[in-house]
Amino acid sequence: MADTRSTRWRCPALRAERGQASVELVAVLPIVLLLGALAWQFALAGHTAWLCANAARVAARADAVGRDASAAARSALPASLEGGVNVERLAAGGVRVSVKMPLLLRRWPTPIRIAATSSLGRER
């Protein structure tokens, strides 16, 4: 009786397929990494929007009691987002906070800004 394992690799057609899974992995890996980076960027954008909305609420509370809204908004943001923050008081009452959205890591800002407004119903 012949050993089928030893004859299997002697066939030229089967030998040509050796390493095919490795080649496919190398070909697909950049696409998987790109999709992972895009998913991370969307998560980072959502987290930045949430932080911006929180900073707007904190700034509106500070503005309502006569404190510095800009300092309050900056205190509610992590240090990596404080550099690109803009705080403006609205004529109708309330505060608008905008921050630069980071790119993949919080160290790299993009020109895209995320903004949120908040008001406690106090009119000027």
N, C-alpha and C positions, 0 to 999 in steps of 0.2 A: 504494500500500500504506500502511495507516494505522500509526502508531506505537502499539504496545500499551502502552508505559509511560505515555504521556500520557493515554490513555483509562482506564487502570486506576484512577487517583485521581479520576476524574470520577464514578465510580459511588458513590452515597451510602452503600450498604451497606458497601463497602470502606473508605470514608473514616471511618466510625463506629468502625472497629477500630484506627485509628491511636493509638499510645501504650498499647495494651493491655498489652504486656509491661512497661512502666514501672509501670503501676498494679498489676499482679500482683506485681512485685518489691517495691513499697512495702507491699503487703498481707502478703506472706510474710516480710519482713525481721524483724519483731518475733518471730515464731515461731522463725526461725533463730537470732536472738540469744539467745532464752530457752533453746533446746536447747544452744547453745554454753556458756552460763553454767552449765547443769546438768551438762554433761560436765566442765567445769572444776572445779565443786564436788566431783564424785565423785573426780576425780583428786587434788584437794587433800585430801579426806578419806582417801584411800589413802596419800598421802604423809605425812600427820599420823600415821596409825596405824603406819606404818613407823618414823617418827622416835620415836614413843612406845615402841615395842618395843625399839628400839636404846637409848633412855635407860633402860629397865628393866633391860636386860642390863648396861649400864655401872654402874647403881646397885647391882645384885646383886653384881657383882665388887668394887665398893668396900666394900660391906657385909661381904663374905666376908673381907676383909683388915683390917677394923676401921676403915675410913675413913668419912667422912660421905657417906651414900648420896644425900641431897638435893642436896648440892653437885655430886656426880658426875653425877646425872641432869640438873641444870641445865646443866652444861658440855657435855653431849651434845646439847642442844637449841639451835636458833637463837634469837636474842634475841627474836624476835616471839612465840615460844611459851613462853618462860621465865616470863612473868607469870602465866599460869594453870596452872602445874604444881603438882600435889600428889604428894608421895612419902610412902608409909607402909610401915613394916616389918611384915611379916606374922608372926603368932604361930607359924605352922608353919615359918617360915624363908622367906626371899625378900623381894622388894620389889614393891610395886604402884605404878606411876606412871600418873597420869592428867593429861591436858592438855585445854584447851578447844579445840574445833575451830574454825578460822578460817572466815569467810564471804567467799568470792571473793578477797579479799586477806588477807594475814596480819595486817593491822592491825585487822580487825574480828572480834573473837571472838564465838562463839555460846554459848548456854547448854548446848549439847551437849558432853559430855565423852567422850574416847576414852581407854581405859585398857589397860594391858598389865602382866602380872606376869612376874617372872623369878626363878628360884631356882638356886643352884649346888649344891643338895643338902645344904647345911649346916643343921642343925636347932639350935634353941636349947634 
